[in-house]
Amino acid sequence: MAWWRQRTERGVAPWVRTRLRTAPGAAVAFGVLVLVTAFLAAALPRALDAYETKGLRQEIAGAPPAATSVELSAPQPGLEIAQSTREKAVRPPALAAVRRAALARLPAPLRADTTESAYGVRTSKSLVGLNHWLPVIDAPPRFTLVAQSGLAAHATVRGGRLPIAAGEVTADTRKVEAAVTEATARTLRLRVGSVIDVDGFGGAPLVVRITGIVEPRHPQGGYWSAEPVLRTPGVAADAPVPPQFYWDAGLLLAPGAAPVLLGSQGQPELYWRFAPATDRLTAQDVPELVSRIASLEGGPELLRMREVAGGTAAVATDLETVVGSYTTTRAAITPVVAVGAFGIGAVAAVVLVMAGGLVAARRAAELALLRARGGSLRGIAGRLLAETAVVAVPAAAAGLLLAVLTVDEARLLPAVLGASAVALLACAVLPVRAVVAHRRPRAHAERDDLAHARPGRRRTVAELTVLVLAVGSVVALRRRGASSAGDLLVSAAPVLVGLIAALVLVRLYPLPLRWAARPAARGRGVVGFLSLARAGRSSTVGVALPLLALLLALTTAAFGGSVLAGVSDARDRAALLATGADARIAGPGEVTPLPAGVAGAVRKVAGVRAVTAVRIERTAELTSGGAGAKEGLTLIGVEPASYARLARQTGLGAFPAEVLKPKGAQGGGTGRVLNAVASPGLAERLGRAPRRITSLAGDITVRISAVRSRTPAAPGADFLLVDAAGLTHSDPTTLLATGAALDAPALRTAVRGAGKGLTVTSRDEERAALSDAPLQAGAERIYTTAALAGAGYAVLALLLSLLQSAPERAALLARLRTMGLTSRQGRRLLSLDALPQALLAASGGTLAGWATVRLLAPGIDLERLALATAAGRVPVIGASLRTDVWSLLLPAAGTVLLAWAVAVAQAWWAGRRTSITELRTGGMR
């Protein structure tokens, strides 16, 4: 006989292989559950890292380069140094050497984008242009002279050539070449060959000849925008009163001409400007980045920079302010996200525990037999651990790998810890449950159904402890808000509320069954009584764990959906406040009357339902008493009927049109006292007596007839609303259009043909722009995932519960069919058997979700989660949590429908098999 046959006959089949071959479907299902849960546990921290990192990079990239650039500067070499040495110190080789050394000394994580960085010499004080042909505002134009590196790589020559340093330029040179940008040439009337005499060079002015006109290749990059005057001339003013305005522009000298600036009175300085590189910057670098910037500005890192740039060198940047704004927004969003993340984590853990608990309950007889035959707890636990580990560990590893491949630019360690925690929990549930349930060998299983279960003292104490924690968590969240992501008690508030609801429902579960069983017992049919009796005899584990999982999942889904609904409402409101209608058409600054044909052109655009014309005067003044003092306000002239209809449609300060119309014998014309609708602050200043208002639209006398907090024409300002017919000049400056699905490009095309300089602001575009910020978009995706995962885990918990008891129900149905039960009665029996638990979970989950939202709404501020920080944006009042009906009802209704569908499907499948086959299968099991 061969040796392998002898070994097979003498040996015992391996435990793990035998169990996996006996129930391959259960093993595969368990592996899929672990894989999905490990993927979520690994992907969540990586998604947090990814969107926080993206938000940091966009915050820095979106800020002005003048604020984010790190500039190392030094004054001109001292006059005590020899002239030749001073000139050598500002020539390109010396400056380039300092740049290389400074780049090497930039402390990590701060890194420089060398393509947008520059160095050179400039006049820190602008110098006056003496030519009479230069354009003058109140004073002659002034020029900043800059000898900056890299001009050829950052500009395209549109005329002439780039400047060069002819011969050896010194501090005594009085003729140099320069280039200007197209914007500078256009504004100051310069062309190739123009000669500018620049004052401030001792006795004779510096003669600058324009040799080229260039176009910046990346005008918004750090090279051009860190010092915007090089790219685009601006208007500046002197301090005297009244201020004297003048043009301030830049002249781009050749780098080799830098020594000429040493002879100027423009306080020349040397500078090395470093644009920050964000491609390797992560959210975890923020604390170190802020610390390093502080050290650069006034610490050890500054001393290291002075070693190469001179003892008087200084470092200046506003990058820490930009990073601080990002940190503030992240600190406001992270605690709210932590609440959702904690909820989905708790649901996943409960479903894993439930899966292990149901397997332990199904195999209770097998494990009891092993204990009765002398099996040790350590041996049984070890075999069960090996049995689950061979499935759970590879599944968790696959989930981790999938998360790493799906979400990039994030840390690996948190993902590994999350997936490892899932694997550990999945491996430990079944052995621990078996050890706890079979500590002592039992001759027979005790009855463990809900009808006879009596909660002990330990359970009561544990439930009271959870109740105290839940109350404390809710109170803390309502008082302090979600202010810290590390406050686990606050983050666990929705989970604790769902847990309390589950504990209450488990205690109350037998009561409705008993009440319904009494009338069912008196009836003639057996289906109702049998279904209720079976529901009452369900094991505590078979009801408590699925019910807990379902309630937590439904509560998490409801809370996540409510957060998303609140965010959507806040963004809709913010977009409406930005436009006042579905579209806003106006000229520059809303001060110029619109051309006559604009309103008609807008009305012809497809989708436009109504157009309301208004006259907005933001420079109107109120005479406030003695000495002729004036107070500014926004005066709005409207046609009462159409504007009242617009205010009613938008929900912004609705009022009846009659409040603006004259009463009694006041009559018409422009000399009457006009009724007005005012904002609360302005109404308090005006009072109820007639007051005189002066404006470009005409001087009027008004009396307050109504007070509203907002109005479509000026949602964020103190306003005074009057009938335009009472104004001397009532030509509209703004159009407010309403309609379904307005086409913004079509509107722009229409107004472009009717007039020049008109702008179109679309409510839909404003709404879309609010969703673009990475921090807000990432947090919203987290809550979307939480809501979907909560609903998915609810479905999974229900399926696990139904599948665990499926063999028992099939055997019962087969026995009853041998006693004469019809197929129709069988379908009704299985349907009613599954519905009590599903109905209880659905109703309890709906109530728990509603209570969670109502209890936690005062402590959840969604404004930062919904809206990115934007200067000038009208603040949204009431960006808070609200109950979303769909998030409450859809998962609950889906739970009931799924339970009914599974029961019907099982009854149909059982009807296709003979009773003998089903009973034989049940006997074998």
Protein Blocks (a to p, Z undefined) as FASTA:
>chain_A
ZZklmmmmmmccdfklmmmmmmmmlmmmmmmmmmmmmmmmmmmmmmmmmmmmmmmmmmmm
mpcfklmpccdddddddfkbcfklmmmmmgmklmmmmmmmmmmmpccfbdcdfklgccdd
ddfbdcddfbfkbccfkbccdddddddehklmmcccfehjadddehjadfkbcbdcdddd
fklmmmnopaehiacddehihjbccddddfbdcddfblmbmklmmmmmlmpccddddfbd
cddddddddddddfklmmmmmmpcnopaddddddddfklgcfklmmmmmmmmmmmmopfk
lmmmmmmnojkbccddfklmmmmmmmmmmmmmmmmmmmmmmmmmmmmmmmmmmmmmmmmm
mmmmmmmmmmmnopafklmmmmmmmmmmmmmmmmmmmmmmmmmmmpghiafklmmmmmmm
mmmmmmmmmmmmmmmmmmpacfbdcdddfklpccdfklmmmmmmmmmmmmmmmmmmmmno
pabfklmklmmmmmmmmmmmmmmmmmmmmmmmmmmmmmmmmmmbfklmmmmmmmmmpcfk
lmmmmmmmmmmmmmmmmmmmmmmmmmmmmmmmmmmmmnopabdcddehilaccdfklmmm
mmmpghiabdcdddddfkbccdebehhiacddddddddfklmmmmmmmnopopacfklmp
cehjlogajkbccdddddfklmmmnombdcddddfkbpcddddfbdcfbdfklmmbccdd
ddfklpmblcdfbdcdddehiafklmmmmmmmnoghiacddfklmmmmmmmpmklmmmmm
mmmmmmmmmmmmmmmmmmmmmmmmmmmmmmmmmmmmmnopafklmmmmmmmmmmmmmmmm
mmmmmmmmmmmmmmmmmmmcfklmmpccdehiacdehiacdddfklmmmmmmmmmmmmmm
mmmmmmmmmmmpcfklmmmmmmmZZ
